[in-house]
Protein backbone atom coordinates (compact mmCIF):
# COMPACT_ATOMS: atom_id res chain seq x y z
CA UNK A 1 0.00 0.00 0.00
CA UNK A 2 1.30 3.40 -0.92
CA UNK A 3 1.35 6.20 1.57
CA UNK A 4 0.07 9.58 0.58
CA UNK A 5 2.60 12.36 0.76
CA UNK A 6 1.62 15.75 2.04
CA UNK A 7 2.39 18.35 -0.54
CA UNK A 8 2.58 22.00 0.32
CA UNK A 9 3.08 24.86 -2.03
CA UNK A 10 3.27 28.59 -1.69
CA UNK A 11 1.15 30.84 -3.84
CA UNK A 12 2.70 34.20 -4.44
CA UNK A 13 0.42 37.23 -4.73
CA UNK A 14 -2.59 35.17 -3.72
CA UNK A 15 -4.77 38.23 -3.09
CA UNK A 16 -3.90 39.70 -6.48
CA UNK A 17 -4.71 36.43 -8.23
CA UNK A 18 -8.06 36.16 -6.43
CA UNK A 19 -8.80 39.80 -7.25
CA UNK A 20 -8.04 39.17 -10.92
CA UNK A 21 -10.18 36.05 -10.90
CA UNK A 22 -13.09 37.86 -9.22
CA UNK A 23 -12.97 40.79 -11.63
CA UNK A 24 -12.86 38.35 -14.55
CA UNK A 25 -15.88 36.49 -13.19
CA UNK A 26 -17.72 39.76 -12.58
CA UNK A 27 -17.12 40.88 -16.17
CA UNK A 28 -18.23 37.48 -17.47
CA UNK A 29 -21.41 37.54 -15.37
CA UNK A 30 -22.20 41.11 -16.41
CA UNK A 31 -21.87 40.20 -20.08
CA UNK A 32 -24.10 37.15 -19.57
CA UNK A 33 -26.71 39.28 -17.78
CA UNK A 34 -26.60 41.83 -20.60
CA UNK A 35 -27.00 39.11 -23.25
CA UNK A 36 -29.89 37.52 -21.37
CA UNK A 37 -31.57 40.91 -20.90
CA UNK A 38 -31.24 41.69 -24.61
CA UNK A 39 -32.66 38.28 -25.53
CA UNK A 40 -35.55 38.81 -23.13
CA UNK A 41 -36.27 42.26 -24.57
CA UNK A 42 -36.31 40.83 -28.11
CA UNK A 43 -38.60 38.06 -26.95
CA UNK A 44 -41.01 40.47 -25.25
CA UNK A 45 -41.06 42.67 -28.38
CA UNK A 46 -41.91 39.62 -30.45
CA UNK A 47 -44.66 38.71 -28.01
CA UNK A 48 -46.10 42.24 -28.21
CA UNK A 49 -46.11 42.18 -32.01
CA UNK A 50 -47.69 38.73 -31.99
CA UNK A 51 -50.44 39.98 -29.67
CA UNK A 52 -51.04 42.93 -31.99
CA UNK A 53 -51.19 40.60 -34.97
CA UNK A 54 -53.58 38.28 -33.14
CA UNK A 55 -55.89 41.20 -32.27
CA UNK A 56 -55.84 42.37 -35.89
CA UNK A 57 -56.66 38.90 -37.17
CA UNK A 58 -59.44 38.65 -34.59
CA UNK A 59 -60.92 41.96 -35.77
CA UNK A 60 -60.68 41.00 -39.42
CA UNK A 61 -62.29 37.62 -38.85
CA UNK A 62 -65.19 39.34 -37.08
CA UNK A 63 -64.77 37.64 -33.73
N, C-alpha and C positions, 0 to 999 in steps of 0.2 A: 504494500500500500504506500502510495506516495504522500508525503506530507506537504501541505500547502505552505508556501513561503509568504510572509508578510512583505508586501511591497509598499514603500512610501515614496512619494515624489513631491517635489516642491513646485508650486505654480507661481511664477513671477507675475507681478502686476495683476493679481487675481481680480481686484476691484475694477480695474480698467477693462479687463476682458468681459466681466459680467456686465459692466456699463455698456460696452459695445454690443454685446449680445442683446441686452434689453432694448437698446435703441433700435437695433435691427428688427427685433420682434415687433416693436411698437409701430415702426414704419410699415412692416408687412401687414399687420392687423389693420392699420388705417387704410391701406390701399385695398384690402379685402372688403372693409366696411364700405368704402367709396364705391367699389364695383357692385357690391350687393345693393346698395342704395340706388345706383343708376339703373340696375336691372329691374328693381322694384318699381321705380318711377316709370320706366318704359312699359312695364306690365300693367300698371294702373292706368296709363294713358291708353293702352290698347283696350283695356276693359271699358273705359269711358266711351271710346269710339264705338266699341261693340254695342254698348247699351244704347247709344244714340241711333246706331244702325237698326237695332232691334225695334226701337220706338218708331222709327220711320217706316219700317216694314209693317209694323202693327197698324199704323195709321193708314198706309196704302192698301192694306188688305181689308180694311174696314172693321177691324176688331176693337 
